[in-house]
Amino acid sequence: MGKIPNRSAIALIYAPLGRDAQIAAALLAEAGIPSKTSKDIDDFFSALGEDTAFAVVTEEALRSADLRPLSAWIKAQASWSDLPFIILTRRGGGPERNPSAIRLSEVMGNVSFVERPFHATTFISVASSALRGRRRQYEARLRIEALDEGERRLQTALQAGHLGAWELDLVTQDLITSVTCREIFGRDPTEALAYDDLLSATHPDDIVRMNSAMTAAVENGIDYAIEYRTLWPNGSVHWVEMRAQLYRDRSGKAVRMVGVSSDVTARVSSDEQQRRLNEILEERVAERTAELDKAHGIVMAEVAQRERAEAQLRQAQKMEAIGQLTGGIAHDFNNLLMAVLGNLELLHKHAHGDARATRLIDGALQGARRGASLTQRLLAFARRQDLSVDAVDLGKLVMEMVDLLKRTVGTGIVIQTSLPERMDSILADSNQLELALLNLVVNARDAMPQGGAIRIRLREESVPAQEGELSTGRYGVLSVTDEGHGMDEDTLQKAIEPFFSTKELGKGTGLGLSMIHGLALQLKGALRLDSKPGKGTTAELWIPVSGERPVAPEKPQATEAVRRLEPLRVLLVDDDFLIAMSSVDMLIDLGHDVVEAHSGREALAHLEGNDRFDLLITDYSMPEMTGGELAKAARQLVPDLPILIASGYAELPQGIDFSVARLGKPYTQRQLAIEIERVLSDS
């Protein structure tokens, strides 16, 4: 039996132009993934094999290549194998931006697209996901080999006992027999033996008894066990023993008989021999039949289980890869927004007196903040952003949103609500829940272009035992029902997948339902969809009930003025030059003296020298040395140095076991000033 390749499984790189191959190999080596670079297309094709973890290829390297050898290799893969390909492209993987991506996807199958220039974190995330998927394929290969080994052992046991295996389909009357079984009935190994042949070869004096035994087995479910005489084609009479077990489908209908046969002619040649041999043979046949039944019950149960596991594995791999990509995209988008927000805020200070410039800057700031809100939702979907969970009065939340919902859907849509007089509070993030309800109502409106009614209902449900993704307990259920065109079963299965949309190009992101699904899972609830073409759609959001009373929101207080600190000497570290420039400008505008570094090693060089700093501000996600690793090293050099780590994630990763402050990205100059004052006060 094979073993799961671990260190022997390597990534294969084919990027003949530029420095792509060198960069990819370096990043993979840094992540602990061994790789091999192919010098040309023939070398790449010849290097493909079962021990290839995944392949990294640039799009331009395949654009004019003859892909027929590659297509043939992919189609010839073993049933367990589906080699992942990572395509480096400059136009993305979507068909609207990159039509050639469709051709590559059709030829290569398991493809992920990474658009250049890419962030190192994004590339490593995709590569790690591909490697995990490949290792699961190796595990599937071991299970398939184990099943094949079990089948070989079963055949050996049947041959050793000279037992003939057979299987009868009770619906079609098709009979499948082994070579030994055909020999027991006097047939040549290559000669066919149909069920009608079996019946016609039965001795006339035994045919009624044989049919009665078969009928009793099918109707009553008892084991089929009988000895009877059979006539060989040469006219000789032989005794056979038949034993079999009945199998039913899920509805309880009898579908097939599976059993063994043996030639017992010698045993019945005399009464004494018959008695002695009968005892031995019955015991032997019973044991063999039990082994066969057990083994067969296990090529059927394990096959069904394997098929379910493979389907679940493919879906899990797909969602995991999408989640990893989404988190990486959101992180990079956060960095871009950081630079935009910081520069706009500084520009706003210099636009006093210019009404038109102020209005334009305010509009840009509003758009950037909406983008920041979108990144938080993307991070929530990728499970990399914590929710602010509290007890929420769901009925009150819906009532307070009715006016907004009516204005959103317009005059052609009627909003109807059905709310109980009293309902226990639920555990949720009220802001995310409002966005989820708004998304569901907008989807319902878009499904009814000719107008109609949207019904919003609330109710409580109890789940007495584990039910799918829902644990035992009480749930508040928010449902939104429309009278629109509905969805067929295939569309319904894809509805919660990220970026899947039934709307026209440019009229939907395909993120609404997937984000609501991610929110429901984070709240330990579920999103359930029910729809039929022409009958409308019902979306239900199930959220666990809370035993607490909803907390009234605190009244907003007047904005606290930020105390202007004495000028500080600040060491700012960020590998992104654009963000570093924006942050430096904000710090200088606050009156501080700033030294800029673009890597952890560069920052440590400043700290090891004669420079003295009042504060270290560092990005967390950086190549070679993360902000957390830099913070540990900095504290060893300067134990009392205040440290502020900037990150787009809700919490800093585990492993930072000392006091540091977190600054959420993207941040404004005011937020930066507040966190600086706080970290200095704590120090």
Secondary structure, 3 states (H helix, E strand, C coil): CCCCCCCCCEEEEECCCCCHHHHHHHHHHHCCCCEEECCCHHHHHHHCCCCEEEEEEEHHHHHCCCCHHHHHHHHCCCCCCCCCEEEEECCCCCCCCCCHHHHHHHHHCCEEEEECCCCHHHHHHHHHHHHHHHHHHHHHHHHHHHHHHHHHHHHHHHHHCCCEEEEEECCCCCEEECHHHHHHCCCCCCCCCCHHHHHHCECCCCHHHHHHHHHHHHHHCCCEEEEEEEECCCCCEEEEEEEEEEEECCCCCEEEEEEEEEECCHHHCCHHHHHHHHHHHHHHHHHHHHHHHHHHHCCCHHHHHHHHHHHHHHHHHHHHHHHHHHHHHHHHHHHHHHHHHHHHHHHHHCCCCCHHHHHHHHHHHHHHHHHHHHHHHHHHHCCCCCCCCEEECHHHHHHHHHHHHHHHHCCCEEEEEECCCCCCCEEECHHHHHHHHHHHHHHHHHCCCCCEEEEEEEEEEEECCCECCECCEEEEEEEEECCCCCCCHHHHHHCCCCCCCCCCCCCCCCCHHHHHHHHHHHCCCEEEEEEECCCEEEEEEEEEECCCCCCCCCCCCCCCCCCCCCCCEEEEECCCHHHHHHHHHHHHHCCCEEEEECCHHHHHHHHHCCCCCCEEEEECCCCCCCHHHHHHHHHHHCCCCCEEEEECCCCCCCCCCCCCEEEECCCCHHHHHHHHHHHHHHC
